[in-house]
Amino acid sequence: MSITASGDRFATFRHVGYRRYFFARFLAYFAIQIISVAVGWQIYDLTRDPFDLGLIGLFQFLPSLVLILVTGSVADRYNRRMIMAVCMLVSTMCAAALLLLTLTGQFALVPVYAILVVFGIERAFLAPASQSLAPNLVPAHDLANAIAWNSTSWQTAMIVGPVAGGLIYAFGEAVPYAVALLFFSASVVMTFAIPKPAQKTAQSGQSWQTITAGFRYIRAEKVVLGAISLDLFAVLLGGAVALMPVFARDILDLGPWGLGMLRAAPGIGAVTMAVWLAAHPIRHRAGLLMFIGVALFGFGTILFGLSATPWLSIAALILMGASDMISVYVRETLITLWTPDALRGRVNAVNMVFVGASNELGEFRAGMMASGIGAVPAVVIGGAGTLLVSIAWAIGFPQLRRIDTLDVPEGKH
């Protein structure tokens, strides 16, 4: 069966369940970006140690790794919409806790890191459930379009959220957390309003075989394995987001608003590319374009690390976001379309751990290296590593490189 994009760029929004899902995720991602800017700025202002910034990512990633065998199985066996709603409710409580710490003057590393661990646990369950829910809300022929719009909502939040966080922070340390609390609350309401969709749940009892089915599927399907591991190592080496407070304050001489602009710049490139892809989906040479995107991401990272000029740094970050969006679009489409619905939760749990490792653990890597050798060398070396990974994976996974279209091969479903 060949599954192709419908050609209507707004096709997925004709489904009421997807509309509510889309806006619920957008508000939640927006709130996450606001909190990320506020927490990063407060912690760096408190300690002036980039290593502490790296720990922000580590504490949010570790729960996904520890719970990997549980979260995907839960998403395949239970109501994904309800899991998503409960997770967003937990996020609401975490935002309230950060607001309380700030208002009472108790903002300190230990309680903040503890709250970030809870955030990490919530995201460990949210990611596979929400990623697997989208295919249940739209017909198969609109799925590629839904993936593009999912990425657009995320990247739009990454554009507006950090800028808003930086601007709002100027009105007081507590204001960003109050706004995030409001947005999380609205996302909870919208998620509960999503009509219960059809879902192919796992029917067999729990066993080691069923729990690890996602790992076995990824290992057997070389295209999926190559796509997931490429993102892991490329972004693990190239991630520079955790060090943006260092660049904003110490290298580019910018304040919280400037930090918001830096955090938003990759999203500007990414959302522009995502909107383009929603209207002009990739028809040919998808695998090759994904590797080119990763290579350009590495080049942009090097350029950002070497720049001491704000406009050039922002341009490099825009390039990073646009090129990463190409990789994300191809990778997420392949993983979603090539995975049976009854396995999507477990496969997405593994995928989200890899994504978390590439982002949060990549932030820890950057913070640790910056603490030892400086922020600039840490970013430049990471970008060079990403370039090398793109070349190595293009050689090591020829099946992935040779993929032409993003249609499901005959017999996959």
C-alpha positions in Angstrom: 0.0 0.0 0.0 1.4 3.4 -0.9 0.6 6.2 1.6 1.2 9.7 0.2 0.7 13.2 1.4 -2.8 14.6 0.5 -1.5 17.7 -1.1 -3.8 19.9 1.1 -1.5 21.7 3.5 -4.4 22.1 6.1 -5.8 18.5 5.7 -5.2 17.4 9.3 -7.0 20.4 10.7 -10.3 19.2 9.2 -10.3 16.6 12.0 -11.6 18.0 15.3 -9.6 15.6 17.4 -6.3 16.6 15.8 -7.1 20.4 16.1 -7.5 20.1 19.9 -4.4 17.8 20.1 -2.4 20.3 18.0 -3.2 23.3 20.2 -2.8 21.4 23.4 0.7 20.4 22.5 1.5 23.9 21.2 0.6 25.5 24.5 2.5 22.9 26.5 5.6 23.3 24.4 5.3 27.1 24.6 5.2 26.8 28.4 8.2 24.5 28.4 10.2 27.0 26.5 9.3 29.8 28.8 10.3 27.8 31.8 13.5 26.7 30.1 14.7 30.2 29.6 13.7 31.3 33.1 15.3 28.3 34.9 18.5 28.5 32.8 18.9 32.3 33.4 18.2 32.0 37.2 20.6 29.1 37.7 23.4 30.7 35.8 22.8 34.0 37.6 22.9 32.0 40.8 26.1 30.0 40.2 27.8 31.3 37.1 28.9 27.7 36.4 28.1 26.2 32.9 28.3 22.7 34.5 25.1 23.5 36.4 23.4 24.4 33.1 24.4 21.0 31.8 22.7 19.3 34.8 19.4 20.8 33.8 19.3 18.6 30.7 20.7 15.5 32.5 18.1 15.5 35.2 15.3 15.7 32.6 16.8 12.9 30.5 17.6 10.3 33.2 13.9 9.4 33.9 13.3 8.6 30.2 16.3 6.2 30.3 15.3 4.5 33.6 11.7 4.1 32.6 12.2 3.2 28.9 10.8 -0.4 29.4 7.6 1.0 31.1 6.6 4.1 29.3 6.2 2.6 25.8 4.3 -0.4 27.0 1.9 1.9 28.9 1.3 3.9 25.8 0.4 0.7 23.8 -1.8 -0.8 26.5 -3.8 2.2 27.8 -5.6 5.3 26.6 -3.0 7.5 25.0 -5.2 10.6 25.3 -5.7 10.1 29.1 -1.9 9.5 29.6 -1.3 12.8 27.7 -3.8 14.7 29.9 -2.4 13.3 33.2 1.2 14.2 32.1 0.2 17.7 31.3 -1.5 18.0 34.7 1.8 17.0 36.3 3.5 19.7 34.2 1.0 22.2 35.6 1.9 21.2 39.2 5.6 21.5 38.4 5.2 25.0 37.0 3.2 25.9 40.2 6.1 24.6 42.3 8.7 26.7 40.5 6.4 29.7 40.8 6.1 29.1 44.6 9.9 28.7 45.0 10.5 32.0 43.2 7.8 33.9 45.1 9.1 32.8 48.5 12.8 33.3 47.7 13.6 29.6 48.0 14.9 29.1 44.4 17.9 26.9 44.9 19.7 24.1 43.0 18.4 21.1 44.9 14.6 21.9 44.9 14.8 23.1 41.3 16.6 20.0 40.1 14.1 17.8 42.0 11.3 19.5 40.1 13.1 19.0 36.8 13.3 15.3 37.6 9.5 15.2 38.0 9.3 17.1 34.7 11.5 14.4 33.2 9.3 11.6 34.6 6.2 13.3 33.1 7.9 13.7 29.8 9.0 10.1 29.8 5.4 9.0 29.7 4.1 11.9 27.6 6.4 11.5 24.7 5.5 8.0 23.5 1.8 8.5 24.3 1.5 11.9 22.5 3.7 10.8 19.5 1.6 7.6 19.1 -1.7 9.4 19.5 -1.4 11.6 16.4 -1.7 8.6 13.9 -4.9 7.7 15.7 -6.5 11.1 15.1 -6.0 11.4 11.3 -6.4 9.0 8.3 -3.2 7.4 7.0 -3.1 9.6 3.9 -2.9 12.7 6.1 -0.3 11.4 8.4 2.8 13.0 6.8 1.0 16.3 6.8 0.2 15.8 10.5 3.9 15.1 11.2 4.9 18.3 9.5 2.4 20.4 11.4 3.4 18.7 14.7 6.9 19.8 14.0 5.7 23.3 13.1 3.8 23.6 16.4 6.9 22.6 18.3 9.2 24.9 16.4 6.8 27.8 16.5 6.7 27.4 20.3 10.5 27.4 20.2 10.5 30.7 18.3 7.9 32.6 20.3 8.4 30.8 23.7 12.1 31.8 24.4 11.6 35.4 23.2 8.4 35.7 25.3 10.3 34.1 28.2 13.1 36.6 27.9 10.7 39.5 27.6 8.4 38.4 30.4 11.4 37.7 32.7 12.1 41.5 32.6 8.9 42.0 34.5 10.0 39.8 37.3 11.5 36.3 38.0 8.0 34.9 38.9 6.1 36.1 35.9 7.4 33.4 33.4 6.3 30.7 35.7 2.8 32.2 36.2 2.4 32.4 32.4 3.6 28.8 32.0 1.2 27.7 34.7 -1.7 29.3 32.7 -0.7 27.7 29.4 -0.2 24.2 31.0 -3.7 24.5 32.5 -5.3 25.3 29.2 -3.5 22.4 27.5 -4.9 20.0 30.1 -8.5 21.2 29.3 -7.9 20.8 25.5 -6.4 17.4 25.9 -9.4 16.1 27.9 -11.6 17.6 25.1 -10.1 15.3 22.4 -12.6 12.7 21.4 -11.5 9.2 22.3 -9.8 7.8 19.2 -9.6 4.3 17.9 -6.4 2.6 19.1 -5.0 -0.9 18.4 -3.8 -1.8 21.9 -1.5 -4.7 22.8 -3.7 -7.6 23.7 -1.1 -10.1 25.1 -0.1 -10.2 28.7 3.0 -8.4 30.0 6.2 -10.3 29.5 9.8 -9.6 28.7 9.0 -10.3 25.0 6.2 -7.8 24.8 8.1 -5.1 26.9 11.2 -5.3 24.7 9.3 -5.6 21.4 10.2 -2.0 20.5 13.9 -2.7 20.8 13.7 -5.8 18.7 11.7 -4.0 16.0 14.2 -1.2 15.8 17.2 -3.6 15.7 15.6 -5.6 12.9 14.5 -2.6 10.8 17.8 -1.1 9.7 16.1 2.0 8.2 14.5 2.9 11.6 17.7 2.0 13.5 19.8 4.2 11.3 17.4 7.2 11.5 17.1 7.0 15.3 20.8 6.5 16.0 21.8 9.3 13.5 19.8 11.8 15.5 21.2 10.5 18.8 24.9 11.0 17.9 24.5 14.0 15.7 22.7 16.2 18.2 24.5 14.7 21.2 27.7 16.1 19.8 26.3 19.3 18.2 23.9 20.5 20.9 24.7 24.0 22.1 21.4 25.1 23.6 22.5 24.6 27.2 25.4 27.1 26.7 23.3 29.9 25.3 23.2 31.7 28.6 27.0 31.7 28.5 27.1 33.1 25.0 24.4 35.6 25.7 26.0 37.0 28.9 29.8 36.5 28.5 30.5 36.3 24.7 27.8 38.3 22.9 27.1 40.7 25.8 23.3 40.3 25.6 20.7 40.2 28.4 17.7 38.0 29.0 16.0 39.3 25.9 19.1 38.5 23.8 19.1 35.0 25.3 15.5 34.7 24.2 16.5 35.7 20.6 19.3 33.1 20.6 16.9 30.4 21.8 14.3 31.4 19.2 16.7 31.6 16.2 16.8 27.8 15.5 13.0 27.7 15.7 12.8 30.5 13.1 14.7 28.4 10.6 12.9 25.2 11.6 9.3 26.5 11.4 10.0 28.2 8.1 11.3 24.9 6.8 8.4 23.0 8.4 5.7 25.2 6.8 7.5 24.8 3.5 7.5 21.0 3.9 3.8 20.9 4.9 3.0 22.5 1.5 5.8 20.9 -0.5 6.5 17.4 1.0 9.7 15.7 0.1 9.0 13.5 -3.0 12.4 12.1 -3.9 15.9 11.5 -2.4 14.5 11.7 1.2 17.4 9.7 2.7 20.1 11.8 1.0 18.4 15.0 2.0 18.3 13.9 5.6 22.1 13.4 5.7 22.6 16.7 4.0 20.5 18.3 6.7 22.6 16.8 9.5 25.8 17.9 7.8 24.5 21.5 7.5 23.5 21.3 11.2 27.0 20.5 12.1 28.4 23.4 10.0 26.0 25.8 11.6 27.1 24.7 15.0 30.7 25.4 14.2 29.8 28.8 12.8 27.8 29.7 15.9 30.7 28.6 18.2 33.2 30.7 16.3 31.0 33.8 16.0 31.4 36.8 18.3 28.8 38.9 16.5 25.1 38.7 17.5 23.7 38.8 13.9 26.1 36.1 12.7 25.3 33.9 15.7 21.6 34.3 15.1 22.1 33.5 11.3 24.0 30.3 12.2 21.3 29.2 14.6 18.6 29.8 12.0 20.6 27.6 9.6 20.9 24.9 12.3 17.1 25.0 12.8 16.2 24.8 9.1 18.6 21.9 8.4 17.6 20.0 11.5 13.9 20.3 10.5 14.7 18.4 7.3 16.2 15.6 9.3 13.3 15.6 11.8 10.7 15.5 9.0 12.3 12.6 7.2 13.1 10.7 10.4 9.7 11.1 12.2 7.8 10.2 9.0 9.8 7.1 8.5 9.5 5.9 12.1 5.7 6.6 12.2 4.8 5.1 8.8 7.0 2.1 9.1 5.9 1.0 12.6 2.6 -0.9 13.3 0.2 1.0 15.5 0.2 -1.7 18.2 4.0 -1.2 18.5 4.1 2.6 18.2 4.2 3.3 21.9 7.2 1.1 22.6 9.1 2.2 19.4 8.4 5.8 20.2 9.6 5.3 23.8 12.9 4.1 22.5 12.9 6.9 20.0 12.2 9.5 22.6 15.0 8.3 24.8 17.3 8.6 21.9 15.9 12.1 21.2 16.2 12.9 24.9 19.8 11.6 24.9 20.6 13.8 21.9 19.1 16.9 23.5 19.2 16.7 27.3 22.3 14.5 27.5 23.9 16.6 24.8 23.3 19.6 26.9 25.1 17.9 29.8 28.0 17.0 27.4 28.2 20.6 26.3 28.1 22.0 29.9 30.7 19.5 31.1 33.1 20.3 28.2 32.6 24.0 28.6 33.4 23.8 32.3 36.7 22.1 31.4 37.8 23.8 28.1 35.5 26.7 27.6 32.2 27.3 25.8 33.6 28.1 22.4 35.8 25.0 22.0 33.0 22.8 23.4 30.6 24.0 20.7 33.1 23.9 17.8 34.3 20.4 18.6 30.7 19.2 18.9 29.8 20.7 15.5 32.8 19.0 13.9 31.7 15.7 15.5 28.2 16.1 14.0 29.7 16.5 10.5 31.7 13.3 10.9 28.6 11.5 12.2 26.7 12.5 9.1 29.4 11.0 6.8 29.9 7.9 8.9 26.1 7.1 9.0 25.7 7.8 5.2 28.3 5.1 4.6 27.2 2.7 7.4 23.5 2.7 6.5 23.2 2.6 2.7 19.6 1.5 2.9 18.7 4.8 4.6 20.8 6.9 2.2 19.1 5.3 -0.8 15.5 5.9 0.4 13.8 7.9 -2.3 10.2 8.6 -1.2 8.5 8.6 2.2 5.8 6.2 1.2 5.3 3.0 3.1 6.9 0.0 1.2 4.6 -2.7 0.0 3.7 -5.1 2.7 4.6 -2.9 5.7 1.1 -2.6 6.9 
